[in-house]
Amino acid sequence: MIINCSTLNHYDNDSKLKLQKTLFPDGINISKQNKRVRTNRVNSIFALIQAIAKLLKENKNGKKSNQILEDFIYSKQMIE
């Protein structure tokens, strides 16, 4: 997801915090040692986006869409 930083400048801090909590429900952690930003969990929409990207890639490689969808529905991702 790409958000134009100049667009965020037009929002107040409460709106920015709501966006952050929506994207990263468990918050974010910043490691000063290795200069990395981490999170334990992201919004579930990202799992869906990842599944769609996989669907499109496998569809390009000749796998039928129905089988890909069935694989996704019965995978651990959907059970969790």
BELPEBEL-V853006 format. One record per helix or strand of 3 or more residues. SS is the DSSP state (H for helix, E for strand). FROM is the first residue (numbers start at 1). LEN is the number of residues. If there is no record, write none. Layout:
SS:FROM:LEN  SS:FROM:LEN
//
This chain:
H:5:4  H:13:11  E:29:3  E:36:3  H:45:16  H:65:9  H:76:4
//
